[in-house]
Amino acid sequence: MADQIPQDPFEMFRRLWGPLGVPVPGMAMPTLDPNEIDKRIQDLKSVEAWLSMNLNMLRAGIQGLEMQKAGLEGISAAMQQAMNMGKPQDKKP
């Protein structure tokens, strides 16, 4: 198993959007084969699901960092308040 080459995660993108994957006027005719169209639809739905999953993970990461920041700000404010309470107050005559 160690000598197996890992799958290229961008293979699907290259295949879908390669020179013949997306018809470009003058370069290639769009396919008229319904099976090929179904295959492309399924490939695009797979890409959509992959992108959606990554977007959800990104949102969760952002939310986690925002919560971490809020927690640190709360701790910092509490420590600052505790330090101010321990200082003697300046009294002016």
N, C-alpha and C positions, 0 to 999 in steps of 0.2 A: 504494500500500500504506500510505502514511503516514496517509491519511484513513480507514482502516478502524478501526472501534471494537473494542478488544480484548474478547474473550469474558469474560463475568462468571464467575469461578471458582466462585461459590456458586450459580449458576443451578440446578445439579442438586439441591443441598440444598433450595432454595426450592420446586422442582417436587415433590420427594419428600415434603417435610414441610410443604408449604403447606396452606391450609385444606382442600383436597380431596385432597391427596396421602396423608394418613393419615386413615382414616375415624374420625370422632368421632361417638359416638352422638347421634342426633337431627339431625346436620348433613348427612350423606351416607351413601348405601348403599355398602357395599364392592362393587367391581366383580365381575361374574360372567364377564367375558370372559377366557378363558385366555391370549390374546395380550397383554392388558394386564397380567395377573399376571406373565407371563414377562418383559415389558418392565421391570416394577418390580423383579423379582428381579435382572435384569441390571444395572439402575441401582444397586441396593444392593450388588451384588458389585463394581461399579466404585468405589463409595464406599469399600467395605471395602479394596480394593486400594490406593486413594489414601491412606487412613488408615494402612494397614500400612506403605506406603513412607515416609510422614512419620514414623511411629514409629521405623522403622529409622534414618532420617537423624538423628532426635533422639538416639537411643541412641549413634550414632557420634559425634555432637557432644559428648555428655557424656563418652564414653570418651576422646576427644581432649583435652578440657579436664582430665580427671583425670590423663592422662599428662603433660600440660604442667605441671600443679601438682606432680606427683611429681618431674619433672625439675628444676623450679625449687627445690624443697625440697632435692634432692640437691646441686645446685650451691651453694646457700646454706650447707648443712652443710659441704661441702668447703672453701668459702672461709673459713668461721668457724674450721674446724680449722687451715687454713693460717695464718690470722692469729694464732691462739693459739700455734702452733709458733714463730713469729717473735718473740714477746714474751719478754723476759728473765724468768726465773722469780724470784719473790721468795724470798730465802733469809733465814730467821730464825735468829739465833744460839742 
